[in-house]
Amino acid sequence: METCRRITPEWINTLKENEIFVFGCRNSGRHFDGASNFALKHFGAVMGQREGRQGQSYAIPTIGGTIGLNEIRKSVDTFTKYATEHPELHFLVTPIGCGIAGFSPSEIAPLFKDCLTMKNVALPKSFINIIEHEE
């Protein structure tokens, strides 16, 4: 598999016009902490919206209720489809689910395997290393 190796910067505080900040959030869509709160304050995330495009951000629920890896996988698949349909945008995926949600990069990274070859998706370096190591 040929990878684009587009790596998400470790810290994102500004976005170009065509960039989208991809973050993990609570199943309720209440963006109280972590990357979701940063997206709320800086990139147009909408309080109460649990999934999908919101301003210059894109939410993937990773914690709360019955959220587990199967639910996250479905949301990542929805994100991947959205990113494929919007090649004009550049998506910066943060290490979703690896903070307060409590998942490890080795659990989450494989869910983004299909994104590895997408020219408009950047992944955290840790995700790329894990995905490439599994091949």
C-alpha positions in Angstrom: 0.0 0.0 0.0 1.4 3.4 -0.9 0.9 5.9 1.9 0.8 9.6 1.6 2.3 10.0 5.1 0.4 13.2 5.7 1.0 13.8 9.4 -1.2 15.9 11.6 0.8 18.5 13.5 1.0 17.8 17.2 -0.5 21.1 18.1 -3.1 22.9 15.9 -4.1 26.4 16.9 -5.0 27.9 13.5 -6.4 26.4 10.3 -6.2 27.4 6.6 -9.4 28.1 4.9 -9.8 24.5 3.5 -8.6 22.7 6.7 -10.9 20.7 9.0 -10.0 19.8 12.6 -11.2 16.2 13.3 -11.8 15.6 17.0 -13.3 13.1 19.4 -16.2 14.1 21.5 -18.8 12.9 23.9 -21.8 10.9 22.6 -24.0 13.7 23.9 -22.2 16.3 21.8 -21.4 18.4 24.8 -18.0 19.8 24.1 -16.8 20.5 27.6 -13.1 19.3 27.5 -10.1 18.4 25.5 -10.0 18.8 21.7 -13.8 19.1 21.6 -13.8 22.2 23.8 -10.9 23.6 21.7 -13.0 22.9 18.5 -16.0 24.6 20.2 -14.0 27.7 21.1 -11.9 28.0 17.9 -13.2 26.0 14.9 -17.0 26.2 14.9 -18.0 23.0 16.7 -21.6 23.2 17.8 -22.7 22.3 21.4 -25.0 19.4 21.2 -24.0 18.1 17.8 -22.4 14.7 18.4 -21.1 13.8 14.9 -20.1 15.2 11.6 -19.0 18.5 10.1 -19.4 21.6 12.3 -17.8 24.8 11.0 -14.1 24.0 10.4 -14.3 20.9 12.5 -15.6 17.3 12.3 -16.8 15.4 15.4 -16.4 11.7 16.0 -18.1 10.4 19.2 -15.6 8.4 21.3 -17.0 8.5 24.9 -20.3 8.3 26.7 -23.3 6.0 26.8 -22.5 2.7 25.0 -19.7 4.0 22.9 -17.2 1.3 22.1 -14.8 0.4 19.3 -17.7 -0.8 17.0 -19.5 2.5 17.3 -16.3 4.4 16.8 -15.6 2.3 13.7 -19.0 3.2 12.2 -18.3 6.9 12.8 -14.8 6.7 11.3 -16.3 4.9 8.2 -18.8 7.8 7.9 -16.0 10.3 8.3 -13.9 8.5 5.6 -16.9 8.6 3.2 -17.3 12.3 3.9 -13.6 13.0 3.3 -13.7 11.0 0.1 -16.7 13.1 -1.1 -14.9 16.4 -0.2 -11.4 16.3 -1.9 -11.3 20.1 -1.8 -10.9 19.9 2.0 -7.9 18.8 4.1 -8.7 16.9 7.3 -6.4 17.0 10.2 -7.3 14.0 12.4 -6.3 14.4 16.0 -5.6 11.3 18.2 -9.3 10.8 18.8 -10.3 8.5 21.7 -6.8 8.5 23.1 -7.4 11.1 25.8 -10.3 11.1 28.3 -12.1 8.3 26.3 -9.3 6.0 27.4 -8.6 4.0 24.3 -5.0 3.4 23.2 -3.6 4.4 19.8 -3.2 0.7 18.9 -7.0 0.3 19.3 -8.0 3.5 17.4 -5.4 3.7 14.6 -6.5 0.6 12.7 -9.9 2.2 12.3 -8.3 4.8 10.1 -6.4 2.4 7.8 -8.4 3.4 4.7 -7.4 7.0 5.3 -3.7 6.3 5.0 -3.7 6.6 1.3 -6.1 9.6 1.1 -4.3 12.7 -0.1 -6.7 15.0 1.9 -6.4 13.3 5.3 -3.6 13.8 7.8 -3.2 11.3 10.6 -1.3 11.5 13.9 2.2 10.1 13.5 1.4 7.4 16.1 -1.6 6.2 14.1 0.5 6.0 10.9 3.3 4.0 12.7 0.8 1.5 14.1 -1.1 1.0 10.8 2.2 0.6 8.8 3.5 -1.8 11.4 0.4 -4.1 11.0 0.9 -4.5 7.3 
